[in-house]
Amino acid sequence: FPSHDSRGEVKEDKIIEDIVVGVYGEWGAYKFLTDNGVKVSKPDLNIYEVRRKNFNADLKSDDALYHVKSQTKESVKKYGHSWLLQRSDKVVKEPRDNEYFIFTCVDGVEVEIIAVIKCKDVIYGECKVPKYRYSKVAIYLDDLLTKLKGEDYEGKGL
C-alpha cells in the first residue's frame, strides 16, 4: 500500500481498515444521494499507487462533486465525530462552489450520514493524533455545529 506511507500510515491492518471503511462510506453516500433523487456516479473501487492518486471527488452528479469522508464508530468514541484530509488536497486549499463533503460514520456494514456540507463552509483544525499533523488536517463536527449554529444554512447539495 505505497500510497498510504506518504499519507502518515504504515500499519497494514490500519490501511486495510481505512480502505474498507472508505468503500462502505462511499456506497452509503451513493445510496443516500440516489434515494434522494440525485443521479451520481458509482464509487470508484480502485486502489491507486501514490503516483496515480488524485483528490477528485468520490461521487459526481451533473452539477455537484461529493467528497465522502468516513469514520468508524470506534474512532468516534476516541476522538468524537471527526474526519481527516490531506493538507495538500485541492479541496482543502481551493474548494469550488459545487463541491460538498458527505461525512459518514461506519459501524460494521451500517453507514450513517452525519452531514452534507459545502466544502467552502468547513473549519479545519489540527489532528488530535500527533503523527498525522504534518500531512493532515481535521474537520470536527463540534466545530462545524458551533459555526453553523444560528446561521440559516442549507448544507444539502441535493
N, C-alpha and C positions, 0 to 999 in steps of 0.2 A: 504494500500500500504506500508507494512512494509519495503520493500527493499529500498524505497526512503528516509525514515527517516535517515538512516545511510549514505546516499549519499548527505545530505545537503538540502533536500527539504521536507517541511512538509505541504504546502498548497495543498489540494486535487485537486483543479481545475488546478493548475500548473502541478501536477503529471500526471493527465489525459491528459492534452495538450501535455506534453513531450512524453507520450506513443503513442498517436495518430500521432504526428509529426514523431516519430521514425518509426512507421509502414509505413507511406507514403514514408518516405525516403528509407526504405529498399525495398519496392516494386518498387520505381523509379529506384534504383540502379540495382535491379534484371532485370527490363525491359531494362535498358541501356546495361548491360552486355550481356543479351540474344540477343538483337538486333544487337550486335557486334560479335555474333557467339560464345560467351563463355557459356559453359554449367555449370550452377551453381545450387546449392541447392536453394529451395524456402525459403523465410523468415520464421523464427520460430515465430509464433504469441503468444506464451505462455508468461504469466507474472509470473516471478518467485519470491518466497519469498527469503529473504536475505540469508538463509542457502543454497538455491539451485541456487542462482545467480552465473553465471560464466562469464568469459570475453572472451568466444570463439568468433570466427569470426561470423558475421551475415550471410554471404554467403560464400560458399565453392565451388571451382572447383577442378579438379583433381590435379592441380599444384599451386593453389593460394588460399589465405584466404583473404576475404574482410571484413573490419570493416567499417560499414556505420555510418557516423556522420551527423546528420541533425540539421538544424536551421531554424526558421521561418523568413519570410520576415520582420516581426515586430522587431525581435531580431537583424536582420542585420541593421535596421535603428538606433537602440540604440547603438550597440556595434561593428558594422562592421562585415564582414564575420569572424566568429569565432566558434569554437566547443570545448566543454568541455569533459574531460575524467577523470576517477577516477585516482588519484595518484597511487593507488595500482594495477591498471590494468597491466597485464603482458605485453601487447603490448607497454605500456609506458616504463616499466623497461627493458624488454628483447625482442625487436621486432626481428622477424625472416626475413630472406631474401625473403620469399614468401608471406609476409603479406603487404597488401595495405589498405590505407584509401580511402574511397569514400566519399567526402564531398558534401552535398546537401543543397539546400535552398528550403523550402517547403512554398508554397503560396496557401492556400486552399487545393485543390486536385492536384495542379500542383507541379511537382518536377523538379528542375533544378540541373543538375550535375555540380558542381563548379570545382572539381578537383579529379583526381585519382593519388595518390602518394604513393610511398613506405613508410611504417611506419618508416623505419630507417632514412628517409630523412627529417622528420618533426622537427620543432623547437617548444619547449614548452615554454609558458610564464605563468605569473601569471594571475589569473582570475580578470576581472575588477569588478566583484561583490564580495565585501569582505566576505560575509557569505559562499561562496563556496571555498575560498582559502585554508582552512585546508584540504579539501578532494579532490580537483580537480585541474587539470592543464588545460591550454587553448592552442589552436592552432589558430593563427591569420593568415588569408590569406595574409595580407600585409607582415608579417614576412617571409612566405614561398616564396612569389614572390621576395622579396629582396634577399633572399638566393639563389634562383634559377636563378636570372637574370644574364645573361651572361654565365650560365652553359649550356652545351649541355646535356639536361636531357629529357629522355623519361619516363614520370611518369606513363603512362598507363600500367597496368598489364594485358593487353588483349593478 
